[in-house]
Amino acid sequence: MIKSLYIMGINNLGEYLKKLTYEHIIFYKRVEELENLLETNPLNAIEVSTHFLENVVFPHMVKEEKTVIPVIPNKAGEREKILIEELSKEHEEMEKLYESFRKSLSNGKITDAAAQLKKILTLLKLHSKKEESLFEFILKRYLEEK
């Protein structure tokens, strides 16, 4: 089970945010590759994206929700707290879109699944950029306190 940064110690926040930031950079590049693949080979894109989302993206989101999100409000202003709520809702939205995507696949509706996947990938790119903005703010504030 993932420990909260409260338990691990607030000193780990900076390093943990750097790790998540690095993962976001990788995600962004990977999502662009998957978007291109979706245009040229939808079936392959669906297969590769399913693996990426299930084994990389969703576990990453769980890490954020269980470790970083509970700690950030202590370091954030009102604007950032609103952004945190928005980001959490986007996590839920991506999960719902993914459920619809899987349902379309199981019903053999490949065109619908590809359209849903495109929405997921677009949201993931936008979401990663928003998180980067938040993490950058928190890191800056964290470093000022040290």
Buried (B, 14 or more C-beta within 10 A) or exposed (E): EEEEBEEBEEEBBBEBBEEBBEBBEEBBEBBEBBBEBBEEEBEEBBEBBBEBBEEBBBEBBEBBBBBBBBBBEEBBEEEBEEBBEEBBEBBEBBBEBBEBBBEBBEEEBEEBBBBBBBBBBEBBBEBBEEBBEBBEBBBEBBEEEE
